[in-house]
Amino acid sequence: MLNMFLGWVLIVSGVLFFLNPEKFRKKLQKKSLKQVKRILFFIIILLSGFLISAGWKVEGILSKVIVVLGILGVVKAVFLLKAKAADKILEWWLKQPVIFFKVSAVAYVLLGVGILIFRK
């Protein structure tokens, strides 16, 4: 159920992001870096949780690698909140051209579709 919800959220946000990437960039610029870090923390935690849950449901060595990647994502998210490098990453993200944001939006949609297809 959570996987289906996450898949649809990624698809809808990817489509909205693709249709108006400049609006997204302006919203990011208006928010303080602390708020953006919290949003990124939440996104990383969600994706890491998805990896961990998907890894537990599948048998084999590859699934255990996916679980480890999910756990590393959670650890990285905790360090992201305190890292000064996160400020530089956000500044770099905001300087990218519009095509970069559109490609990212397509990646969101593809990730959401992949989650919906492979959720069972």
RAJOFEN-V442468 format. One record per residue. N is the residue number from 1. PHI is phi in radians with two decimals (NA if undefined). BURIAL is I if it has 16 or more other C-alpha atoms within 10 Angstrom, else O. Layout:
N,PHI,BURIAL / N,PHI,BURIAL
This chain:
1,NA,O / 2,-1.10,O / 3,-1.11,I / 4,-1.13,I / 5,-1.08,O / 6,-1.08,I / 7,-1.06,I / 8,-1.20,I / 9,-1.09,O / 10,-1.13,I / 11,-1.14,I / 12,-1.13,O / 13,-1.17,O / 14,-1.12,I / 15,-1.15,I / 16,-1.10,O / 17,-1.12,I / 18,-1.19,I / 19,-1.22,O / 20,-2.53,O / 21,-1.23,I / 22,-1.18,O / 23,-1.12,O / 24,-1.09,O / 25,-1.09,I / 26,-1.13,O / 27,-1.14,O / 28,-1.13,I / 29,-1.19,O / 30,-1.32,O / 31,-1.32,O / 32,-1.31,O / 33,-1.11,O / 34,-1.13,O / 35,-1.16,O / 36,-1.15,I / 37,-1.07,I / 38,-1.13,O / 39,-1.11,O / 40,-1.10,I / 41,-1.02,I / 42,-1.09,O / 43,-1.13,O / 44,-1.14,I / 45,-1.11,I / 46,-1.09,I / 47,-1.16,I / 48,-1.17,I / 49,-1.09,I / 50,-1.11,I / 51,-1.08,I / 52,-1.14,I / 53,-1.17,I / 54,-1.19,I / 55,-1.18,I / 56,-1.26,O / 57,-1.43,O / 58,-1.91,O / 59,-1.63,O / 60,2.06,O / 61,-1.25,O / 62,-1.11,O / 63,-1.14,I / 64,-1.21,I / 65,-1.14,O / 66,-1.12,I / 67,-1.09,I / 68,-1.09,I / 69,-1.09,I / 70,-1.11,I / 71,-1.14,I / 72,-1.11,O / 73,-1.09,I / 74,-1.11,I / 75,-1.10,O / 76,-1.12,I / 77,-1.10,I / 78,-1.13,O / 79,-1.25,O / 80,-1.12,I / 81,-1.10,I / 82,-1.88,O / 83,-1.41,O / 84,-1.34,O / 85,-1.15,O / 86,-1.09,I / 87,-1.08,I / 88,-1.18,O / 89,-1.13,O / 90,-1.15,I / 91,-1.11,O / 92,-1.08,O / 93,-1.04,O / 94,-1.26,I / 95,-1.51,O / 96,-1.27,O / 97,-1.24,O / 98,-1.09,O / 99,-1.07,O / 100,-1.06,O / 101,-1.18,I / 102,-1.19,I / 103,-1.14,O / 104,-1.09,I / 105,-1.12,I / 106,-1.11,I / 107,-1.11,O / 108,-1.06,I / 109,-1.11,I / 110,-1.11,I / 111,-1.12,I / 112,-1.12,I / 113,-1.14,I / 114,-1.07,O / 115,-1.10,I / 116,-1.17,I / 117,-1.25,O / 118,-1.72,O / 119,-1.30,O / 120,-1.60,O
